[in-house]
């Protein structure tokens, strides 16, 4: 399929697909006249690319993920898992803090040991 159809099916602009091709993330086939030609396999790769972007991966990292034989692939994925797990822990701490603040009985949060303890750990 042509780039316009692929872009429409993915919900992205054509220039985005051109960029992803230019950086080597997903490289479509070319017609005899040089136009980009996307197969269903290319669309699947592009969907995986978008999923990787949604979890915070960069295009260079995604290139590693898309190609199973790429050196360092596992390391890239493990590094992203570490970042996600660290972010999850920070969000859980923030949630506990906010839940506490709702019921905190101190007139000033600075007088509450739990509140100030959380604030000191976020620096």
N, C-alpha and C positions, 0 to 999 in steps of 0.2 A: 504494500500500500504506500501511497505517497505521504510525504511529511505532513501535509495538512490534515489528512485523515488520521494519522497516528497521533498528532497533537490534539485533535478533537477528541479522540477516544481516551486519551490520558488526561485531558483537561489542563493542558499546558499550552503555552504559546510556541509557535514554530521555532522562534529564535532560541528557546530553551533546548529543544532537541538538537539544534545545530551546535549549540555550546557543548552539550554532553557528547556529541560526536567529536568536536574539535579537541576536547580534553581526553578523549579515548575511553570515556566511561561506558557508553554503548555506541558501537560503530555499526551503522546499518550497511547493507549491501548498496552497490551503486548500479544504476542502469547503464546501458551502453552510452547514453548521452551524459552520464555523470550525475544524474539526480539520485537523491537518497531513496532507498526502497526498504521499507520496514516489513518484516515478516511477523507472524504471531509470536515467534520466539523472541524477536526484538522487543515486542510489546511486553512480554513476560519479564524480560530483563529490566525494562524501564519501570515496570511496576515494583520490582524488587528494589531498584534504585530509589524510587520515591519512598518506599517503606524504610529504607536505610536512612534517607534524609530525615524522615519523621522521628527517628530515634537519635538524631543529632550527629550523624556521620557526615564527614566531608566527602567531596567527590574523589580525592585521591584514596581515601579509606574505602569508599564504595567500590572503586576499581579492584581493590584487593579482594573484596567480598564476592564480587560477581564471578571471579575466575578462581575456581577451586584449587588449581595448581599454582596459583600466585604465591611466590615466597613471602612469608610473613603474614599470610591471611589469618591464621589462628591468632597470632599476636594482636592484630588489628581488632579482631572481634572481642578478644578478652579485655583489651584496653577499654573498649566501649562499654562492655559489661561492667567493668570496674567503675567507670564514670557514672553509669546509670545507677548502680548500687549505692555509690556515695551520695548521689543526688537524692535517691529515695530516703536514705538515712537523714539527710538534712531536712527533707520535707516532713518526715515523721517527727523530728525534733520541733520543727516549726508548728506542726499541728498540736503537739502536746503543750507547747507554750501558749498558743492561742486558746486552747480549751481551758488551760489553767487561768488565763487572764479573764475569761468570762466569769469565773467564780471567785476570782481573787478578791479578798475582803480588805486589802490594804487601801488606804485613801490615795496613796501614790505608789505606782509600780516600783519605783526605786527603793521603797521600803520593804519590798517583798523579796525574800531570799531566792525563791524559785525564779522569779522574773529576772532579777539581776544576774543570777547564775546563767540563765539562757543567753542573756545579752552579752555576757562576758565570753561565752563560747562561740559567738558568731563573728567575732572580730578577726 
